[in-house]
């Protein structure tokens, strides 16, 4: 019975790589097991180096194992489960080092103490970021929530918090630079695909890849590059001659052997370039791309393209990606190349990357590639390497900018609108300026008036109480704007200064008129009505707030000093 409690903590349905150690949670039951190397911990347990198992942990570890096994059986990603195991290992390691009890009854209290220790590392020791600490607590808490059947996440009861990551607006120049770097990488990938055809793969080494930026790359397919070879030693001419002859024979033998063992670096480089082009076109996720099979795409004559159907773990359902018609020729060429390189694997992976030594058995079945070959090629070519996540973000933001429709973009890129806007959308200063301009043009279409202030209308309309002798609004004379219902004042000192200067100009106009005979009833001159209108505006502005009152005082002082607003200065000074 005791041995049965310690068994059954492995994952028999999981497929592991040739050099990968299968997962086994039994090490959590022994003190010090979480710290031990996973490759040697079983030997230490068997030899008794870790002592006796801690009986109070057995039920807890079995419950965690059941949660993770059920999650995997539902078709979830193994990388997610691997992350949970890693974070829980940190919790068990902390308990071992601090002599804390871990059992089904005490796990909640111990978890809270562990998160306090993480917070101590963030605030006191400064060896852990706040975001990383929250990630540790939330991922480990995810499994404990299911073990304890909690309705509220246990991480919500801790003092850990996720710092808000506010996206910063991007300058138009940086936005343009991002697109230029993406286009440069796309051209680079296409040059690689053009150069590494079937004859080049099985041909002589090195393979020369001529890039459109003028740089030529030499791919040696596993051999040392000529520039990295040691120079001959003049002290030992015979030995140098012998080693050079032996090296030449080895290189000739390597070149003559046309197998996966000698050509897998070239094959992988071509496959990685094709993967990036596929991820950059319909913006397929890396998690789906490296596991696509040949039977997961089909030709659609109605749209003159291809449709890729695959499964998305975070969505818990199928997703469909459609390849652009412009990319169809490149994709078809790759399919023919793949058939020629892998004739015995017609229904396997769409991108059958080879492991060390050219063997597919040494490649991890689910772990995505690291693209080291492509990264090194980018460095040698002077091209900035953009990871798949950056390609996808650029693709999504480009489509969002072109369509201006979040719903359409989210549906096209297989996302919820909330996920699109909170995770993928990248603020753009240029786009924000256009949107603000369009908004105010629609809801407050102010434009520069002929006179003073701004205008909200296209046709002049007089105010309701306009005096009869006053100048009629006509969008031609500045005085007419004073009596138009579309005129809007500007809350600034410059506007007050302009009003005071314009009033002085109208006073000069009024003073130039012929004197009126005494006791003769004549209507007011339009200039006099304009002066009264401006004076009423200035008095209202002066009494509206202390700051505006200071504006009026400063404007009147400037008029007394002969400093007029530039709009009216040339007219006033010419009188």
Secondary structure, DSSP 8 states (H G I E B T S, - for coil): -HHHHHSS-B-TT----TT----BGGGGGSTTTTTS-TTTHHHHHHHTTT-S--HHHHHHHHHHHHHHHHHHHTT--HHHHHHHHHHHHHHHHHHHHHT---STTTHHHHHHHHHHHHHHIIIII--S-HHHHHHHHHHHHHHHHHHTT-SS-GGGGSS----------B-HHHHHHHHHHHHHHHHHHHHHHHHS-HHHHSS-SSEEEE-TTS-EEEE-TTS--GGGS----TT-HHHHHHHHHHHHHHHHHHHH--SHHHHHHHHHHHHHHHHHHHHHHS---HHHHTT-BGGGEEEETTTTEEEEEEEETTTTEEEEEE--GGGHHHHHHHHHHHHHH-TT-TTSBTT----GGG-GGGS-SSS----HHHHHHHHHHT-----HHHHHHHHHHHHHHHH--HHHHHHHTT--HHHIIIII---BHHHHHHHHHHHHHHH---EE-SSSSEE--SS--B-TT--TTS----SS-HHHHTTBTTEE---SHHHHHHHHHHHHHHHHHHHTS----TT------HHHHHHHHHHHHHHHHHHH-HHHHHHHHHHHHHHHTT---HHHHHHHHT-
